[in-house]
């Protein structure tokens, strides 16, 4: 069974390259923590990267600032203003950050192009079956994101 996006419910292999997929990769693969910061009537999503302090610690009065933040339960690209989310599914440089993260967990990576189709493959170094994603799309970043999500979900 193909996993579905926690935000929009779209199946992974059918999910388009967009901010919703980027947010899924940020949380599931990159282990970024999304926080909602209330700024007046607007809600901003601020991303805390691993081994970094929470976003309110940088202020002069962190305890008072902490009240403005809450964990993000469900990312809505139409509702939330976000800052700092990389375009993993459309920018190849950002997609290589994803590759680096997954390979640091003991996976080998291969990206190939044949007959108008990209194939992104992660193989567990411990001898597991290869996890491949390929479609006829011309966006290798999207395929990298999909394969990375499948790899980290398989690892659990």
N, C-alpha and C positions, 0 to 999 in steps of 0.2 A: 504494500500500500504506500503510495506516495504521500509524503508529509504535506500538510497544508499550512499556509501562512497564518501566523497567529493574529495578524492585523486584519487582513482582508478575506481570509479563507480560501484563497486561490491555491490550487495544487502547485507544488514546487516546479514541476516540469512544464507547466503552462504559465507560470508567473512571468509577466513582462519585466523588462529592465526599467525600474523606477525607484523612487525614494522609499517605497514600502519594502521592496526587496533589499535595498541598501540597509534599512533599519534592521531587518531580519538578520542579515549577515553581521552587522555591527554587534548585535546582542549574542547570537548563537555561535558565531565563529570567532569574532575579535574579542568577545567578552567585555564589551563596553557596557556601562551602566547608564541608562537614560533617566534623567531627572527632569521634572516639569518645574519650571520657575515661573511663578506668577508675577507678571509685571503689569500692574494696573489691571485692565480687562483682558490682556493678552496672555497666552500661555506659550512660553518658550521651552523647547527641548534642548537641554544641555547634556553633552555626552562626557561621562567620566571614563577615561581609559584606565586599564589595569595599572596598578602600582602608582596611581596618581591620587592626590587628595580630592575629597568631595568639592564641588564647585564653590561652596560658600566659605571655605577656609581661606580663600584669598582676600576676603573683605576685612575691613577694619574692625568690624564687630560680628564675628562669625556666628555667635549664638543668636543674635537678632536676625541675621540673614538666613539662618537655617529654617526659620518659619516660612520663608517664601518657597521652599523646595519640597517636593514630594516625589516618590518613585513613580515613574511612568508605567501605567498598566498596559495601555494599548496605544500605539503610535498611530495617529491619524494625520497624514500629510496635508489634508484639507483643513484641518482644525489647528494644528500646532505649527508654530514658527520654530524652525530648528536651526541650530548653528553648530557647525563642526562635523556634520555627518558627511563622510566621504562618498563619492559617487562610485561605489564599488562595482555596480553592474553596468556602468557605461564608460568608465575611465580606466584604461588598461593599467596606468600607473597605480591607481588605487586597488585594482584587482590583484596586482602583484604583491601588495601588502597582505592580501588574503592568502595568496599562495605561500608567502613566507610564514604566516601564522600557522597554517595547516602543516607545512613541512617541518616546522619546529616541533610538532607533536609526533613525529616519526613516520610521516607519510612521504612517499615519492610522488612526484608530479610530472605529468606529460601533457602537452598541448599540441594538437595536430590539426591540420587543415587538409581536407580531401573532398573533392567533388562538391564544392560550395558549402561544406559543413565543417564546423569546428567541433572538436572533441576534446574535452577537458577530463583528465583521469587522475585520480588520487589512488595510490596503492599503499596499504598499510605495510610498513617495513617488517612487521612481525609475520608476514606471510598471508595476510587476509586477502580476500577476493578484491579485484580492482573495482573502484567506484567510478564509473564513467557517465558523462552526460554529453550527448551530442544532438544537435538539431541543425536545421538548414539556415539558421540565423547567421548574419554576418558580424555578430558581436561576440568576440571571444571572452570579454569581461563577464557577460551574462552567464556563459557556460562555466566559467571558473567559479562564480558565485554559487551556482546550482550544485556543482560537484563538491564544493567545499562544504555546503550545508549538509549534503548527503553523507560526506565523510565524517563530520563531527557528530552527526546523529547516529551513525553506525558505530562510532567509537564508544558511545555511552553504554 
